[in-house]
């Protein structure tokens, strides 16, 4: 009995010692990120020297070259490129949108922007009547007799009562994604979509939309929330108003592009990989600061943190700047295809693609045993106000790893209340990101990688 008590005492002492050591290491990670971090200066360069970098554009190639150099400077043991073909859509000249009244009140300009992937209007523009729909489901109620030959104005707002704004976005964004092809079935000649945001302002939000080759393709644009509110109210008194739309966008031939991959070699488990990343591409109308410059620079800074502190991971840590998340997801798919081809063993994949705001936790998709282990680490993060580990989820670029190879995936959860103020807009600029909040995200992911590397999942 005495021997058993001594053995138990040794085990408990070891557990306490390990916990204290882990807490001390995580404290060092946070200290380094907050005092020596390079994520903010890297973000400034990416936003101000390169800016919008939609896949296939010259700016996207400049971003690839920059990310390669930045990973080298962070101290990666190796940096390399993964080639992938990507779509190449260009916006062209600034879009024009006007409401033409029928009651002698003249013409009202409204703020619009083309949706990614949309076709152009005729060169002279498109003028047609307007019919309002409260989402895609409302098209059936309106019927062909009310839609044919008109521009459908989709005006289903994000639900302000949902605390997790990504849930509200997921519901409202379907009218952006599928609105054009669904409205075309009823004979519509174009669509205007309310911007997917809870903010009430004059900034239209772009984003990818889709067509079906068997259905007539019609031009699609987004309208700002202020514009949508005004238009909805105005149509109550002027049902014969028309909308003038002029867009010059086009889809060009696919281009060759790249994922950028930087690695820290593992010591005892070099062939086991922990991936962390974000997407390098960003919409052309802004600087892509929150979406997703933040995730890119945070991932690169994890390399720097590990090298700065002399942390030698057991597993290989791989930072990835994925290409083409916004309008195709080709980079994430290519990464998974190469991992499968090489029979790589991925322990976990982590993504940051929800903005550079204060981190609140991690969503995850994994089995119950892995989830239990993840929850056991919550105590290490609570001193840093990171506490939410219960939600399911994961990023778009690492989802193929999970779906095809069963890799556990996690995504950083920052505070989401302001994210959709900036998402896909011209105001998603470097100035919109807070340095300290950005660095806290780098630290949170670096700390999680340390625990996964130390204890596995």
JOUR-V812361 format. One record per residue. PHI is phi in degrees with one decimal (999 if undefined). OMEGA is omega in whole degrees, -180 to 180 (none if undefined). BURIAL is # if it has 24 or more other C-alpha atoms within 12 Angstrom, else .. Layout:
BEGIN
PHI & OMEGA & BURIAL
PHI & OMEGA & BURIAL
END
This chain:
BEGIN
999 & -179 & .
-61.6 & 180 & .
-64.3 & 180 & .
-63.6 & -180 & .
-65.3 & 179 & .
-64.3 & 180 & .
-62.0 & 179 & .
-62.6 & 180 & .
-63.4 & 179 & .
-64.5 & -180 & .
-62.6 & -179 & .
-63.2 & 179 & .
-60.5 & 179 & .
-65.7 & 179 & .
-62.6 & 180 & .
-64.4 & -180 & .
-63.7 & 179 & .
-63.1 & -180 & .
-62.4 & 179 & .
-66.4 & 178 & .
-66.1 & 179 & .
-64.1 & 179 & #
-61.8 & 180 & #
-65.8 & 179 & .
-65.0 & 180 & #
-65.4 & 176 & #
-60.9 & 178 & #
-64.6 & 179 & #
-61.7 & 180 & #
-65.1 & 180 & #
-61.5 & -179 & #
-65.7 & -179 & #
-62.0 & -175 & #
-87.1 & -179 & #
-114.4 & -177 & .
-120.8 & -174 & #
-57.4 & 178 & #
-112.3 & -175 & #
-63.1 & -176 & #
-71.4 & 178 & #
-67.8 & 175 & #
-64.4 & 179 & #
-64.1 & 179 & #
-59.9 & 180 & #
-64.6 & -178 & #
-58.4 & -177 & #
-78.0 & -171 & #
-87.5 & -179 & #
-91.1 & -179 & .
-118.1 & 177 & #
77.2 & 180 & #
-54.8 & -170 & #
-147.0 & -179 & #
-64.1 & -178 & #
-50.5 & 179 & #
92.1 & -177 & #
-86.7 & 174 & #
-59.0 & 179 & .
-66.1 & 177 & #
-63.6 & 178 & #
-66.3 & 176 & #
-62.1 & 179 & #
-66.5 & 176 & #
-60.8 & 180 & #
-61.1 & -180 & #
-65.9 & -178 & #
-62.5 & 178 & #
-58.9 & -179 & #
-66.9 & -178 & #
-64.0 & 178 & #
-67.7 & 175 & #
-60.9 & -179 & #
-65.7 & 178 & .
-71.5 & 177 & #
107.9 & 180 & #
-57.1 & 179 & #
-69.1 & 175 & #
-151.9 & 175 & #
-133.6 & -180 & #
-149.1 & -177 & #
-111.3 & 172 & #
-117.5 & -176 & #
-71.8 & 173 & #
-150.7 & 176 & #
-86.0 & -175 & #
-131.6 & 175 & #
-68.7 & -180 & #
-133.9 & 178 & #
-107.6 & 179 & #
-124.2 & -176 & #
-77.5 & -176 & #
78.3 & -179 & .
-61.2 & -178 & .
-56.0 & -178 & .
-69.7 & 177 & #
-126.0 & 175 & #
-134.1 & 180 & #
-142.4 & 171 & #
-95.6 & 179 & #
-101.4 & -175 & #
-74.8 & 178 & #
-110.5 & -175 & .
-124.5 & 174 & .
65.7 & 177 & .
-97.5 & 174 & .
83.4 & -176 & .
-115.8 & -179 & .
-112.6 & 175 & .
-68.6 & 176 & .
-131.2 & -179 & #
-83.8 & 180 & #
-132.6 & 168 & #
-150.4 & 179 & #
-64.6 & 173 & #
-81.8 & -176 & #
-62.7 & -178 & #
100.8 & -179 & #
-65.6 & 169 & #
-80.1 & 177 & #
-82.5 & 167 & #
-79.8 & 168 & #
-55.6 & -176 & .
-55.2 & -179 & .
-84.1 & -178 & .
95.4 & -178 & .
-127.5 & 177 & #
-123.6 & -179 & #
-157.7 & 174 & #
-66.9 & -175 & #
-121.7 & 172 & #
-130.4 & -178 & #
-89.5 & 176 & #
-126.4 & 178 & #
-88.9 & -179 & #
97.7 & -176 & #
-62.6 & -178 & #
-61.3 & -178 & .
-76.3 & -180 & #
-61.3 & -179 & #
-62.6 & 179 & .
-64.9 & -179 & .
-68.1 & 177 & .
75.8 & -177 & #
-60.7 & -177 & .
-61.9 & 180 & .
-100.0 & -173 & #
-108.8 & -172 & #
-53.8 & 178 & #
80.5 & -177 & #
-114.3 & 172 & #
-95.7 & 179 & #
-84.9 & 177 & #
-104.0 & 179 & #
-80.6 & -174 & #
-134.2 & 176 & #
-99.8 & -174 & #
-77.4 & 171 & #
-63.4 & -178 & #
-77.7 & -177 & .
-73.3 & -177 & .
-83.9 & 179 & .
-81.0 & -177 & .
-70.4 & 176 & .
-84.0 & -171 & #
-67.5 & 179 & #
-66.2 & 175 & #
-66.9 & 178 & .
-66.2 & 179 & #
-63.8 & -178 & #
-57.4 & 180 & .
-77.2 & -174 & #
-70.9 & -172 & #
-73.4 & 180 & #
-63.2 & 179 & #
-69.2 & 175 & #
-73.5 & -176 & #
-67.7 & -171 & #
-114.4 & -174 & #
-58.1 & -176 & #
-64.2 & -178 & #
-70.5 & 179 & #
-74.8 & 179 & #
-67.3 & -180 & #
-62.9 & 178 & #
-61.0 & -179 & #
-99.6 & 177 & #
91.4 & 178 & #
-65.1 & 180 & #
-106.9 & 178 & #
-176.2 & 176 & #
-135.4 & 172 & #
-118.9 & -174 & #
-118.6 & 175 & #
-59.0 & -180 & #
-61.1 & -178 & #
-83.6 & 180 & #
-158.4 & 173 & #
-90.4 & 179 & #
-70.0 & 175 & #
-107.5 & -176 & #
-153.6 & -176 & #
-104.8 & -177 & #
-99.9 & 175 & #
-72.9 & -178 & #
-109.4 & 176 & #
-79.6 & -179 & #
150.7 & -174 & #
-76.1 & 173 & #
-126.9 & -175 & #
-136.7 & 174 & #
-122.9 & 170 & #
-121.7 & -174 & .
-61.5 & 180 & .
-88.7 & -179 & .
-118.7 & 180 & .
-53.0 & 180 & .
-87.7 & -179 & #
-126.4 & -178 & #
-67.8 & -177 & #
-137.0 & 178 & #
-136.1 & 174 & #
-104.5 & 176 & #
-119.1 & 180 & #
-62.5 & 180 & #
-66.7 & 175 & #
-61.3 & 178 & #
-64.1 & 179 & #
-64.5 & 179 & #
-63.1 & 180 & #
-64.0 & -177 & #
-63.2 & 180 & #
-61.1 & 179 & #
-67.1 & -176 & .
-65.8 & -178 & #
-65.4 & 177 & #
-66.1 & -176 & .
-110.5 & -179 & .
-139.8 & -177 & .
-73.0 & 179 & .
-99.6 & 178 & .
-62.0 & 178 & #
-120.5 & 179 & #
-120.3 & 174 & #
-104.7 & -177 & #
-128.7 & 176 & #
-133.9 & 179 & #
-134.8 & -174 & #
-121.0 & -176 & #
-72.9 & 177 & #
-157.6 & 176 & .
-105.1 & -179 & .
-99.2 & 179 & .
-63.6 & 179 & .
-59.7 & -178 & .
-120.3 & 173 & #
-82.4 & 176 & #
-142.1 & -170 & #
-151.9 & 156 & #
-82.5 & 175 & #
-111.1 & -174 & #
-124.2 & 175 & #
-120.9 & -175 & #
-124.4 & 161 & #
-107.8 & -177 & #
-66.3 & 174 & #
-74.6 & -179 & #
-89.2 & -176 & .
-91.8 & -178 & .
-133.0 & -175 & .
-59.1 & -177 & .
-83.5 & 176 & #
-101.3 & -167 & #
-119.9 & 169 & #
-113.0 & -178 & #
-99.5 & 174 & #
-137.7 & -178 & #
-172.8 & 175 & #
-150.8 & -179 & #
-107.0 & -173 & #
-80.3 & -179 & #
-73.6 & 179 & #
-154.2 & -180 & #
-61.7 & -171 & #
-76.4 & -175 & #
-87.4 & 179 & #
-138.4 & 180 & #
-109.2 & 178 & #
60.8 & -177 & #
-76.5 & 177 & #
-74.2 & -175 & #
-123.5 & 0 & #
-134.8 & 175 & #
-55.9 & -180 & #
-57.9 & -179 & #
-63.7 & 179 & #
-65.3 & -175 & #
-70.2 & 175 & #
-63.8 & -179 & #
-64.2 & 179 & #
-64.9 & -178 & #
-70.0 & 175 & #
-62.4 & 176 & #
-59.6 & -178 & #
-61.9 & -180 & #
-59.3 & -179 & #
-61.7 & 180 & #
-68.8 & -179 & #
-62.7 & -177 & #
-90.0 & -179 & .
70.3 & 177 & .
-76.8 & -179 & #
-108.5 & -176 & #
-69.8 & 175 & #
-69.9 & -179 & #
-91.7 & 174 & #
-77.4 & 177 & #
-98.0 & -175 & #
-124.5 & 175 & #
-92.2 & -176 & #
-126.8 & 170 & #
-99.2 & -176 & #
-77.5 & 177 & #
-103.9 & 168 & #
72.9 & 173 & #
-69.0 & -170 & #
-66.3 & -174 & #
-138.5 & 176 & #
168.2 & 180 & #
66.7 & -175 & #
-68.1 & -178 & #
-64.2 & 179 & #
-62.9 & 179 & #
-67.2 & 179 & #
-64.0 & 179 & #
-59.4 & 179 & #
-65.3 & -179 & #
-60.8 & 180 & .
-70.0 & 177 & .
-62.7 & 179 & #
-68.8 & -179 & .
-62.0 & -178 & .
-87.2 & -179 & .
56.3 & 180 & .
-72.6 & 177 & .
-106.2 & 179 & #
-98.8 & 179 & #
-77.9 & -179 & #
-164.2 & 174 & #
-133.9 & -177 & #
-125.3 & 179 & #
-129.6 & 171 & #
-121.3 & -180 & #
-150.1 & 179 & #
-136.4 & 176 & #
101.7 & -178 & #
-95.6 & -179 & #
-85.1 & -178 & #
-57.2 & -180 & #
-70.2 & -180 & #
-119.0 & -180 & #
164.0 & 179 & #
-138.4 & 168 & #
-86.6 & -176 & #
-157.0 & 170 & #
-128.9 & -176 & #
-165.2 & -179 & #
-76.7 & -173 & .
-62.5 & -179 & .
-66.1 & 178 & .
-65.4 & 179 & #
-63.4 & 179 & #
-62.1 & 179 & .
-65.7 & 178 & .
-58.1 & -179 & #
-65.7 & 179 & #
-68.3 & 180 & .
-89.5 & -177 & #
-54.9 & -177 & #
-60.6 & -180 & #
-73.9 & -175 & #
-98.8 & -176 & #
-58.1 & 176 & .
-61.8 & -178 & .
-107.1 & 177 & #
61.8 & 174 & .
-110.9 & -166 & #
-138.9 & -172 & #
-99.5 & -178 & #
-125.3 & -170 & #
-96.3 & -172 & #
-80.3 & 174 & .
-83.2 & 177 & .
150.5 & -178 & #
166.5 & -174 & #
-80.1 & -177 & #
-63.6 & -177 & #
-76.7 & 179 & #
-100.5 & 180 & #
-58.4 & 177 & #
-58.7 & 176 & #
-61.2 & -179 & #
-71.0 & -175 & #
-70.9 & -175 & .
-91.3 & -173 & .
-117.5 & 178 & #
72.2 & -179 & .
-72.9 & 175 & #
-59.3 & -179 & #
-124.6 & -179 & #
-136.8 & 175 & #
-136.6 & 176 & #
-62.2 & 177 & #
-107.0 & 171 & #
-83.4 & 172 & #
-56.8 & -169 & #
-100.9 & -169 & #
-66.7 & -178 & #
-106.2 & -172 & #
-57.2 & -176 & #
-79.9 & 167 & #
-68.7 & -173 & #
-106.5 & -171 & #
-50.9 & 174 & #
64.8 & -178 & #
-121.8 & 176 & #
-70.5 & -179 & #
-96.2 & 173 & #
-81.3 & -174 & #
-116.7 & 179 & #
-53.2 & -177 & #
-63.5 & -179 & .
-80.6 & -177 & #
-106.0 & 178 & #
-90.0 & -175 & #
-57.4 & -176 & #
-66.1 & 179 & #
-61.6 & 179 & #
-60.4 & -178 & #
-67.4 & 177 & #
-62.9 & 177 & #
-66.8 & 176 & #
-57.8 & -178 & #
-64.2 & -179 & #
-61.1 & 180 & #
-69.9 & 178 & #
-61.8 & 179 & #
-66.3 & 179 & #
-64.5 & 178 & #
-61.3 & 178 & #
-58.6 & -178 & #
-69.3 & 178 & #
-63.2 & -179 & #
-65.8 & -177 & #
-74.8 & -170 & #
-117.1 & -177 & .
73.3 & 177 & #
-119.9 & none & #
END
